[in-house]
Amino acid sequence: MERTSDVLVLGSGLAGLGYALKVAEFATVNLVTKRGLQETSTSKAQGGIAAVLGADDRFEYHIQDTLTVGEGLSHPDIVGLVVRQGPERIAELVNLGAHFDVGADNGFDLGREGGHSHRRIIHAHDMTGAEVERILAEKVLAHPNIQVFENHMGVNLITEERVVRRGRSVVNREANCLGAYILNCHTGEVDTFTAPITLLATGGAGKVYLYTSNPDVATGDGVAMAFRAGAAIGNMEFVQFHPTCLFHPEAKNFLISEALRGEGAILKARSGEAFMEKYHSLKDLAPRDTVARAIDLELKKSGEECVYLDISHRAPDFVSQRFPNIYQQCLEFGIDITKEPIPVVPAAHYMCGGVVTDAFGRTSISHLYAVGEVSMTGLHGANRLASNSLLEALVFSHQAALAAKEELPGLQAAAVGGVPEWNPYGATDSEEAVVVTHNWDEIRRCMWNYVGIVRTDRRLLRAQHRIDMIQQEIQEYYWNFLITSDLLELRNIATVADLIIRMALRRKESRGLHYNLDYPQRDDQCFHQDTIISGEGWQNGG
């Protein structure tokens, strides 16, 4: 079955929903999400949104904090664009009906997190993402120009190669996106979704690693689909490991927000000794990469399984009211955070790399856009400043909508047509699902053990060899058997794992989130540039 619209959106987090709402004012939208509408990384975001809203803060301060944490790879023009738009984009959320915590003066109750020089984080208790997701989903479901397809998953982007001419000469050939093949996860059928403009807002890829703060949907689908279509991908070696995920045998992917450290929580060893002062002048408010490596080193030295985050010295009422979700969740696991420290470990959290875009979300494939964690805009560089991620999604969903409004009229005149239906090529139902589950587990363990917080070339080469073999098995399985969502996710995490390893091997230095014991120093002479690869190979700048 073919479904057409002016715009196709893949993903239903802040980036996808925010973009869909804006373009629906002048276009029809098909919005595809592979689980329920609100089963996204956005809905799990605890901390908040960073923006210059305090009387003592300045755009220049937020820009400098972002550039400092980005370790020389953040693009100054993009950082300035995002920071300066922050207050206006947040005002739009408030006007839609989002509620954020207010202080005694009825202004925003601004928090502070690692790497920030000032209090500038707005929040809705410790469930900011859920509040943003709630209001956007409500508006999207009520909009007559938006049709939502839950439990649908992207298989491949649909592209055509077109010749670009100047006069009588052929200048080059470029890919042009026409939409995507989409799996209906309930029926197993693959439908053809066509549109003059396609937006990837599929989120991150934390499930590539064994331990992650991400929900199960974060399997790098957008990056993998874009790479297979030939789009430029950048900076995948920069994987942010959140320093503090709850360490408990029954807890799954539960993040302990950095906002606790912003309110005075202290990292301690089992002995009760605070250790962050040994690693950074900002102590517990150091940037995330520093904190994660410090914890990793402390655990290696001690042989312990976790460290402890202690906020019990703050007033119990303050802790339970400021962090009601964390307080309640920990209580369910038998931990009263007002009285005792929280056992924590680092876990894969955020991808600073992704599909390379310009300031309007355009990728290297015509009419294909990418917004949110799936993208590499140049904002984060080698490390993301806390709470800049929701801000980035807000700003670039706006920017991409501006571009769509300008470009869509001309594209509608040359409507998409003649796209072939999905062809399974004689594939049959599989009776060997164990292949999927086994390889899924092996990829994630391999990445955690060899491509984690601290790396070496030997570990990376070992990981590359194993991932190459797994990809060959997956490719054979993919063509022989009918696809399922589990198979698609496996194929995607294998592709993303391969990209992370290849880019990590190429960067012969330590910078930001990429720390290689063989090259412990930052090298601005050779590696002060993004790492970029496409289906055609390495590009300039990488």
C-alpha positions in Angstrom: 0.0 0.0 0.0 1.2 3.5 -0.8 0.5 6.4 1.5 1.3 9.9 0.4 1.6 13.2 2.2 3.5 16.5 1.8 5.8 15.6 4.7 6.9 12.3 6.2 8.2 12.4 9.8 9.9 9.4 11.4 10.0 9.7 15.2 7.7 11.1 17.9 10.0 12.7 20.4 10.3 16.5 20.8 12.0 16.9 17.4 9.4 15.0 15.5 6.3 16.2 17.2 7.5 19.9 17.3 8.4 19.8 13.6 5.1 18.1 12.7 3.1 20.8 14.5 4.8 23.6 12.7 4.7 22.2 9.2 1.1 21.1 9.6 0.1 24.7 9.4 0.9 24.6 5.6 1.2 20.9 4.8 -0.2 17.4 5.3 1.9 15.2 7.6 2.3 11.4 8.0 4.0 10.8 11.3 5.5 7.3 11.9 6.6 6.0 15.3 7.7 2.4 16.0 6.1 2.1 19.4 3.4 4.2 21.1 3.4 7.9 20.4 5.0 8.9 23.7 7.4 5.9 24.0 10.5 8.1 23.3 13.7 9.3 24.8 12.2 12.7 25.2 9.5 11.3 27.6 12.3 9.9 29.8 14.4 13.1 30.0 14.6 14.1 33.6 16.9 17.1 33.8 15.5 20.0 31.8 16.1 22.5 29.0 19.1 24.9 29.1 18.4 28.6 28.1 19.5 32.1 29.1 16.6 33.2 31.3 18.2 34.4 34.5 18.9 38.1 35.2 22.6 37.4 35.8 23.1 35.2 32.7 24.1 36.2 29.2 24.0 34.5 25.8 27.8 34.8 25.7 28.1 32.8 28.9 26.0 29.9 27.6 27.8 30.0 24.3 31.2 29.8 26.0 30.1 27.0 28.3 28.9 25.0 25.3 32.2 25.6 23.4 34.3 24.7 26.4 32.5 21.4 26.9 32.6 20.7 23.2 36.4 20.5 23.3 37.1 22.5 20.2 34.7 20.7 17.8 31.5 22.6 18.4 30.7 24.9 15.5 30.6 28.5 16.9 27.9 29.7 14.4 25.6 26.8 15.3 26.2 27.3 19.0 25.3 31.0 18.7 22.2 30.2 16.7 20.9 27.6 19.2 21.7 29.6 22.3 20.1 32.9 21.1 16.9 31.1 20.0 16.5 29.4 23.3 14.2 31.8 25.2 11.9 32.3 22.2 11.5 28.5 21.6 10.8 27.9 25.3 8.2 30.7 25.2 6.5 28.8 22.4 6.3 25.6 24.6 4.8 27.6 27.4 2.2 29.1 25.1 1.2 25.6 23.9 0.5 24.8 27.6 3.7 23.2 28.9 4.2 23.8 32.7 7.6 24.3 34.2 8.6 24.8 37.8 8.5 28.4 39.1 10.4 30.0 42.0 9.4 32.4 44.7 9.3 35.4 42.3 7.0 33.4 39.9 9.8 33.3 37.4 11.3 30.0 36.2 13.0 28.0 39.0 16.4 27.7 37.3 18.7 24.8 38.0 22.4 24.3 37.4 24.1 21.2 36.0 27.6 20.1 35.1 29.6 22.4 32.9 27.2 25.4 33.3 28.6 28.6 34.8 25.1 29.8 35.7 21.7 28.6 36.7 19.8 28.3 33.4 18.0 24.9 33.4 14.2 25.0 33.4 12.5 21.9 34.6 9.2 20.3 35.4 10.3 18.6 38.7 12.4 15.7 37.4 10.1 14.8 34.6 10.7 17.6 32.1 10.7 15.5 29.0 7.4 13.8 30.0 5.8 17.3 30.3 7.1 18.4 26.9 6.0 15.2 25.3 2.6 15.4 26.9 1.7 18.8 25.5 3.2 18.2 22.0 1.5 14.8 21.7 -1.9 16.3 22.7 -1.6 19.0 20.1 -0.4 16.6 17.4 -3.3 14.2 17.9 -5.8 17.0 17.7 -4.4 18.5 14.5 -6.4 17.7 11.3 -3.4 17.8 9.0 -1.4 15.1 10.9 -2.0 11.4 10.7 -0.1 9.3 13.2 1.0 5.7 12.6 2.0 4.0 15.8 3.8 0.6 15.8 5.3 1.4 12.4 9.1 1.2 11.8 11.3 2.5 9.0 13.0 -0.1 6.9 14.9 1.9 4.3 14.7 5.4 2.8 13.5 5.6 -0.8 16.0 7.6 -2.9 16.6 8.2 -6.5 19.8 9.4 -8.1 19.3 12.5 -10.3 21.7 14.2 -12.7 22.4 17.8 -11.9 23.1 19.8 -15.0 24.5 23.3 -15.6 23.9 24.3 -19.2 24.8 21.3 -21.3 27.2 19.8 -18.8 26.6 17.3 -16.1 27.8 18.8 -12.8 27.3 15.8 -10.6 24.8 13.2 -9.5 23.0 13.5 -6.2 20.6 11.4 -4.2 17.0 12.7 -3.7 14.8 11.3 -0.9 11.2 10.3 -1.9 10.1 8.8 1.4 10.6 5.5 3.1 9.5 1.9 3.2 7.7 1.4 6.5 7.0 -1.9 8.4 3.7 -2.3 10.0 4.8 -4.1 13.2 1.4 -5.6 13.8 0.7 -7.1 10.4 4.3 -7.6 9.1 3.5 -5.8 5.9 5.8 -3.2 4.4 4.0 -0.1 3.1 5.4 2.6 0.8 5.3 6.1 2.4 6.1 8.8 -0.2 6.5 12.6 0.4 8.4 15.5 -1.2 10.1 16.1 2.2 11.2 13.4 4.8 12.4 14.2 8.3 14.4 11.8 10.5 13.7 12.4 14.2 14.4 8.8 15.3 16.5 9.7 18.4 19.7 8.0 19.6 21.4 4.7 19.8 22.1 3.9 23.4 20.9 0.3 23.0 24.1 -0.4 21.0 25.6 -0.7 24.5 24.9 -3.3 27.2 24.3 -0.7 29.8 22.3 2.4 28.8 19.9 5.0 30.2 18.0 4.9 27.0 14.6 3.3 26.4 14.4 0.2 24.2 13.5 2.2 21.1 16.9 3.8 20.9 18.5 1.6 18.3 20.0 4.1 15.9 17.5 3.5 13.2 17.7 6.9 11.6 21.5 7.0 11.4 21.6 3.5 10.0 18.9 4.2 7.4 20.6 7.4 6.3 24.0 5.8 6.0 22.6 3.0 3.9 21.1 5.7 1.6 24.5 7.3 1.3 24.1 10.3 3.6 27.1 11.8 5.4 27.4 10.7 9.0 29.7 12.5 11.5 31.4 12.2 14.9 30.0 8.9 15.9 33.0 8.2 18.1 31.7 10.7 20.6 29.3 8.6 22.8 28.3 10.3 26.0 28.1 8.0 29.0 25.9 9.4 31.7 27.9 9.1 35.0 24.9 8.1 37.2 22.4 5.4 36.4 20.8 3.5 39.2 22.8 0.3 40.0 20.2 -2.3 41.2 19.5 -5.8 39.8 15.8 -5.0 39.2 16.3 -1.5 37.8 16.3 -1.1 34.0 17.7 2.0 32.3 16.8 4.3 35.2 18.8 7.5 35.1 19.7 9.5 38.1 19.6 13.1 36.8 22.6 15.3 36.8 20.3 17.9 38.4 20.9 16.1 41.8 24.6 17.1 41.6 23.4 20.6 40.6 21.6 20.7 43.9 24.6 19.5 45.9 24.7 15.7 45.6 28.2 14.3 46.1 29.8 11.3 44.5 31.5 9.0 47.0 33.3 5.7 47.2 31.9 2.8 49.3 34.1 4.1 52.2 32.2 7.4 52.1 35.1 9.4 50.7 34.2 12.1 48.1 36.6 11.6 45.1 35.7 14.2 42.4 38.0 16.9 43.8 40.9 14.6 42.6 39.8 14.9 39.0 38.4 18.4 38.3 38.2 21.9 39.9 34.4 21.8 39.6 34.3 18.6 41.6 30.9 17.0 41.2 29.8 19.6 38.7 32.5 18.7 36.2 31.5 17.9 32.6 30.0 14.4 32.1 32.9 12.9 30.3 35.2 13.8 33.2 32.8 12.4 35.8 32.2 9.2 33.9 35.9 8.5 33.4 36.5 9.3 37.1 33.9 6.8 38.2 35.3 4.2 35.7 38.8 4.7 37.2 37.6 4.5 40.8 35.7 1.3 40.1 38.8 -0.2 38.3 41.0 0.7 41.3 38.6 -0.5 44.0 37.1 -3.5 42.2 33.7 -2.4 43.4 30.6 -2.7 41.2 29.3 0.9 41.8 29.9 4.2 43.5 27.4 6.3 45.5 25.6 9.6 44.9 24.7 11.2 48.2 22.1 14.0 48.6 20.9 12.9 52.0 22.5 16.0 53.6 19.8 18.2 52.0 16.5 18.7 53.7 14.2 15.7 53.1 11.2 17.8 52.0 13.4 19.6 49.4 14.7 16.3 48.0 11.4 14.6 47.7 9.6 17.6 46.2 12.4 18.7 43.8 12.9 15.1 42.6 9.6 13.3 43.1 10.1 10.7 40.3 13.6 9.7 41.3 12.6 9.7 45.0 9.6 7.4 44.3 11.4 5.1 41.9 14.4 4.6 44.3 12.0 4.0 47.2 10.4 1.2 45.2 13.9 -0.4 45.1 14.3 0.0 48.8 16.5 3.1 48.7 15.4 6.3 50.5 17.5 9.0 48.9 16.7 11.4 51.8 18.5 9.1 54.2 21.0 7.1 52.2 23.2 7.4 49.1 22.2 6.0 45.7 24.3 3.2 44.1 25.2 4.4 40.6 27.3 3.4 37.5 27.9 5.1 34.2 25.8 4.0 31.2 25.6 4.9 27.5 23.4 8.0 27.3 23.6 10.3 24.3 25.1 10.2 20.8 26.9 13.5 19.9 27.3 12.3 16.4 24.8 11.4 13.8 23.5 12.4 10.3 25.4 15.6 9.3 23.1 18.6 8.7 23.3 22.3 8.0 21.7 25.1 10.1 18.2 24.1 8.8 18.4 20.3 9.3 19.2 19.5 5.7 21.3 16.4 5.1 23.6 15.6 2.2 20.6 13.9 0.5 18.2 16.3 -1.1 14.8 16.7 0.6 16.0 14.5 3.6 16.2 16.3 6.9 17.4 15.2 10.3 16.6 16.8 13.7 17.4 15.9 17.3 19.7 13.2 18.6 19.8 11.5 15.2 21.6 14.5 13.7 25.0 16.1 13.9 24.5 19.8 13.7 27.8 20.9 15.2 26.3 22.0 18.5 27.8 19.4 20.8 31.2 18.9 19.3 33.2 16.3 21.2 30.9 16.4 24.3 27.3 17.6 25.0 26.7 20.3 27.6 24.0 19.1 30.0 20.4 19.9 29.0 21.4 21.3 25.6 19.8 18.3 23.8 16.1 19.3 24.2 17.1 22.8 23.4 18.8 21.6 20.1 15.6 19.7 19.2 13.4 22.7 19.8 15.6 25.0 17.7 16.2 22.7 14.8 12.6 21.5 14.5 11.8 25.2 14.1 14.7 25.7 11.6 13.7 22.7 9.5 10.1 23.8 9.4 11.2 27.2 8.1 13.1 25.5 5.3 10.1 23.2 4.5 7.8 26.2 4.2 10.1 27.8 1.7 10.9 24.6 -0.4 7.6 22.7 -0.3 5.6 24.7 -2.9 8.0 23.9 -5.6 8.3 20.3 -4.6 4.5 19.8 -4.5 4.4 20.9 -8.1 6.7 18.0 -9.0 4.9 15.4 -6.8 6.5 12.1 -6.0 5.3 9.3 -8.3 6.3 5.9 -9.7 7.9 4.5 -6.6 8.0 0.7 -6.7 6.3 -1.2 -3.9 8.3 -3.2 -1.4 9.6 -6.5 -2.8 10.5 -9.4 -0.4 12.3 -11.3 -3.2 11.0 -14.7 -2.1 12.0 -14.4 1.6 10.2 -16.8 4.0 9.3 -16.8 7.7 12.3 -17.6 9.9 12.5 -20.5 12.3 15.9 -19.3 13.7 15.0 -16.2 15.8 17.8 -17.3 18.1 20.2 -15.8 15.6 18.7 -12.4 16.2 18.8 -12.6 20.0 22.3 -14.0 20.1 23.8 -11.4 17.8 21.9 -8.6 19.6 23.5 -9.6 22.9 26.9 -10.1 21.4 27.0 -6.7 19.8 26.1 -4.9 23.0 28.6 -6.8 25.1 31.3 -6.3 22.5 30.7 -2.5 22.4 30.6 -2.2 26.2 33.8 -4.2 26.7 35.9 -2.8 23.8 34.4 0.6 22.7 33.3 2.0 26.1 34.4 4.9 28.3 38.1 4.1 27.9 39.4 2.7 24.7 42.6 1.3 23.1 43.4 0.6 19.4 43.7 -3.1 20.3 40.2 -3.2 21.8 38.8 -1.3 18.9 40.3 -3.6 16.3 39.0 -6.6 18.2 35.6 -5.1 18.2 35.8 -4.2 14.5 36.7 -7.8 13.6 33.7 -9.2 15.5 31.2 -6.7 14.3 32.3 -7.3 10.7 31.5 -11.0 11.1 28.2 -10.3 12.8 27.2 -7.9 10.0 27.8 -10.7 7.4 25.5 -13.0 9.3 22.8 -10.4 9.6 23.0 -9.5 5.9 22.5 -13.2 5.0 19.6 -13.5 7.4 18.0 -10.2 6.2 17.8 -11.4 2.6 16.6 -15.0 3.3 13.8 -14.3 5.8 10.9 -11.9 6.1 11.7 -8.9 8.1 10.6 -8.2 11.6 11.1 -5.2 13.9 13.7 -7.3 15.9 15.7 -8.0 12.8 15.6 -4.4 11.7 16.8 -3.2 15.1 19.6 -5.7 15.1 20.7 -4.6 11.6 20.6 -1.0 12.7 22.6 -1.4 15.9 25.2 -3.4 14.0 25.5 -0.6 11.4 25.8 2.0 14.2 28.4 -0.1 16.1 30.4 -0.3 12.9 30.3 3.5 12.4 31.3 4.2 16.0 34.3 1.8 15.8 35.5 3.1 12.4 35.4 6.7 13.5 37.0 5.9 16.9 39.9 4.1 15.1 40.4 7.1 12.8 40.7 9.6 15.7 44.3 9.1 17.0 43.9 11.4 20.1 41.8 11.8 23.2 39.2 14.5 23.0 35.9 15.0 24.9 34.0 11.7 25.0 36.6 9.8 23.0 39.4 8.7 25.4 42.1 6.4 24.0 44.9 5.2 26.3 47.2 4.8 23.3 46.8 8.6 22.5 46.0 10.2 25.8 46.6 13.8 24.6 44.4 16.1 22.6 46.0 16.8 19.1 44.7 20.1 17.6 47.2 19.9 14.8 45.9 16.8 13.2 42.4 16.2 14.6 40.8 19.6 15.2 38.0 18.6 12.8 34.9 16.5 12.5 35.1 12.8 11.5 32.7 12.4 8.6 32.0 9.4 6.4 29.3 8.6 3.8 28.4 5.7 1.6 31.1 7.0 -0.8 33.9 7.0 1.9 35.6 9.5 4.1 35.0 13.1 3.4 37.0 16.3 3.9 37.1 17.1 7.6 37.6 13.5 8.5 
